Amino acid sequence: MSGIGDAIHEAVDQPTQAMPAVELPAANGDAPADSSVLAAVRVRAAQLAQESTVELDIPGYGGVLVGRYKAISIARVYGGPGGQLRNPLSDWGVAADALARALVGLYGRNEAGALEPLFTDQDARFDDDLAAALHLQPTERTARAVLVALCGGGALGESRAWQHFLMYQTWLTEGEAQEVAAEAVGEP
């Protein structure tokens, strides 16, 4: 053997060195955390996810259907073709586009109030799979059309998609989400 084979052989034949245990903080302050580094990373990943996402009830579903959204650059959504400004406050279709872009996943709330994924094999999105699962009949095969079929259309101020966008925009522009939104401005 030579080259890489020798290097692998030498690395495998080295004696294992004992490492001191890593002291980790409790995940929720009530129970001791697992002593593995992976557990610490999982705890921090969950914290980061909570800091940069929001869970909003989908209007019209009585708290049973929930969308988890990330912060996005609303300015990018406002920009239309040819540099035209698209306004989600006067066109709920633009609001639906923004929500579809920001969506992390859709969840159902069980009887105990805990969120559960709608699908076991993938995140639920505003797509054909959701339309089929909920027997929706969108007018087109777009995320916008699926969201409108889910929430219902209507005139400005009447569309639940528009109302849902206002909830998202409120989160994005108020409180702790302001810092997350500022970071999202440079997002592609």
C-alpha positions as CSV (number, residue, x, y, z in Angstrom):
1,M,0.0,0.0,0.0
2,S,1.1,3.5,-0.6
3,G,-0.3,7.0,-0.4
4,I,-3.8,7.3,0.8
5,G,-4.1,3.6,1.7
6,D,-1.1,3.9,4.1
7,A,-2.6,7.1,5.7
8,I,-6.0,5.3,6.3
9,H,-4.2,2.3,7.7
10,E,-2.1,4.4,10.1
11,A,-5.1,6.4,11.3
12,V,-7.1,3.2,12.0
13,D,-4.3,1.6,13.9
14,Q,-3.9,4.6,16.3
15,P,-5.0,3.9,19.9
16,T,-8.2,5.7,21.0
17,Q,-7.7,8.5,23.4
18,A,-10.2,9.2,26.1
19,M,-11.8,12.6,26.0
20,P,-13.4,14.4,28.9
21,A,-17.2,14.5,29.0
22,V,-18.8,17.7,27.7
23,E,-20.8,19.7,30.2
24,L,-24.0,20.8,28.5
25,P,-26.8,23.1,29.8
26,A,-30.3,21.6,30.2
27,A,-32.4,22.0,27.1
28,N,-35.4,23.5,28.9
29,G,-33.9,24.2,32.3
30,D,-35.9,21.4,33.9
31,A,-34.1,18.2,32.9
32,P,-30.4,17.4,32.4
33,A,-29.3,17.4,28.8
34,D,-27.8,14.4,27.1
35,S,-24.0,14.5,27.3
36,S,-23.4,14.2,23.6
37,V,-22.2,17.0,21.4
38,L,-25.0,16.1,18.9
39,A,-27.6,16.8,21.6
40,A,-26.1,20.2,22.2
41,V,-26.2,21.0,18.5
42,R,-29.8,19.8,18.3
43,V,-30.8,22.0,21.2
44,R,-29.1,25.1,19.5
45,A,-30.6,24.3,16.1
46,A,-34.1,24.2,17.7
47,Q,-33.3,27.6,19.4
48,L,-32.2,29.1,16.1
49,A,-35.2,27.8,14.3
50,Q,-37.5,29.4,16.9
51,E,-35.6,32.7,16.7
52,S,-35.9,33.0,13.0
53,T,-39.4,31.5,12.3
54,V,-43.0,32.2,13.3
55,E,-46.0,29.9,13.5
56,L,-49.2,31.5,12.3
57,D,-52.6,30.0,12.3
58,I,-54.0,29.7,8.7
59,P,-57.2,31.9,8.7
60,G,-60.4,29.9,8.4
61,Y,-59.2,26.7,10.0
62,G,-59.9,27.4,13.7
63,G,-56.3,27.0,14.8
64,V,-56.0,23.4,13.4
65,L,-53.8,24.4,10.4
66,V,-50.6,26.3,11.1
67,G,-47.9,27.7,8.8
68,R,-44.3,28.0,9.9
69,Y,-42.6,30.9,8.1
70,K,-39.1,32.3,7.9
71,A,-38.1,35.9,7.4
72,I,-37.7,36.9,3.8
73,S,-36.9,40.1,2.0
74,I,-40.3,41.7,1.3
75,A,-38.6,44.2,-0.9
76,R,-37.7,41.4,-3.3
77,V,-41.4,40.3,-3.4
78,Y,-42.5,43.9,-4.1
79,G,-40.2,44.1,-7.1
80,G,-42.1,43.0,-10.2
81,P,-41.2,42.6,-13.9
82,G,-39.5,45.5,-15.5
83,G,-38.8,47.2,-12.1
84,Q,-42.5,47.8,-11.4
85,L,-43.5,47.9,-7.8
86,R,-46.0,45.2,-6.7
87,N,-47.9,46.1,-3.6
88,P,-49.3,43.2,-1.4
89,L,-51.6,45.8,0.3
90,S,-53.4,46.4,-3.0
91,D,-52.9,42.9,-4.6
92,W,-53.4,39.9,-2.4
93,G,-51.8,37.8,-5.1
94,V,-48.5,39.4,-4.3
95,A,-49.2,38.7,-0.6
96,A,-49.8,35.0,-1.5
97,D,-46.5,34.9,-3.4
98,A,-44.7,36.3,-0.3
99,L,-46.2,33.7,2.0
100,A,-45.4,30.9,-0.4
101,R,-41.8,32.0,-0.6
102,A,-41.5,32.4,3.2
103,L,-43.2,29.1,4.1
104,V,-41.1,26.5,5.9
105,G,-43.9,24.0,6.3
106,L,-47.5,23.5,7.2
107,Y,-48.6,21.6,10.4
108,G,-51.7,20.4,12.0
109,R,-52.5,21.1,15.7
110,N,-53.6,17.9,17.5
111,E,-56.1,17.8,20.4
112,A,-53.2,18.4,22.9
113,G,-52.3,21.6,21.0
114,A,-49.0,20.2,19.7
115,L,-48.0,20.7,16.1
116,E,-47.6,17.7,13.9
117,P,-46.4,17.5,10.3
118,L,-49.2,17.1,7.7
119,F,-47.0,14.6,5.7
120,T,-44.6,12.1,7.2
121,D,-42.2,12.0,4.3
122,Q,-41.8,15.7,3.4
123,D,-42.7,19.2,4.5
124,A,-46.1,20.3,3.5
125,R,-46.0,23.3,1.1
126,F,-48.5,25.2,-1.0
127,D,-48.3,22.6,-3.9
128,D,-50.0,19.8,-5.7
129,D,-49.5,17.4,-2.8
130,L,-51.3,19.7,-0.4
131,A,-54.1,20.4,-2.9
132,A,-54.6,16.6,-3.4
133,A,-54.5,15.8,0.3
134,L,-57.0,18.5,1.2
135,H,-59.1,18.1,-1.9
136,L,-58.5,21.7,-3.0
137,Q,-59.2,22.8,-6.5
138,P,-56.7,25.6,-7.3
139,T,-57.3,27.5,-10.6
140,E,-53.6,26.9,-11.6
141,R,-50.7,24.7,-10.6
142,T,-48.9,27.5,-8.6
143,A,-48.2,28.0,-5.0
144,R,-50.3,31.2,-5.2
145,A,-53.3,29.4,-6.5
146,V,-53.0,26.6,-3.9
147,L,-52.8,29.2,-1.1
148,V,-55.9,31.0,-2.5
149,A,-57.7,27.7,-2.8
150,L,-56.7,27.0,0.9
151,C,-57.7,30.4,2.2
152,G,-60.2,31.6,-0.3
153,G,-60.1,34.6,-2.6
154,G,-62.1,37.7,-2.4
155,A,-61.8,41.4,-2.8
156,L,-59.1,43.4,-1.1
157,G,-59.5,43.1,2.6
158,E,-61.8,40.1,2.2
159,S,-59.3,37.5,1.1
160,R,-57.9,35.3,3.9
161,A,-54.7,35.1,2.0
162,W,-54.3,38.9,2.4
163,Q,-55.3,38.7,6.1
164,H,-52.7,36.0,6.6
165,F,-50.0,38.1,4.9
166,L,-50.8,41.0,7.3
167,M,-50.2,38.6,10.3
168,Y,-46.9,37.6,8.7
169,Q,-45.9,41.2,7.9
170,T,-46.7,42.2,11.5
171,W,-44.3,39.6,12.8
172,L,-41.7,40.6,10.3
173,T,-41.8,44.3,11.2
174,E,-42.3,44.2,15.0
175,G,-40.3,43.0,18.0
176,E,-37.5,40.4,17.8
177,A,-38.4,39.6,14.2
178,Q,-37.0,43.0,13.1
179,E,-33.5,41.8,13.5
180,V,-34.3,38.6,11.6
181,A,-35.9,40.7,8.8
182,A,-32.9,43.0,8.6
183,E,-30.7,39.9,8.1
184,A,-33.0,38.6,5.4
185,V,-32.7,41.7,3.2
186,G,-29.6,40.2,1.6
187,E,-31.2,36.9,1.0
188,P,-31.2,35.7,-2.6
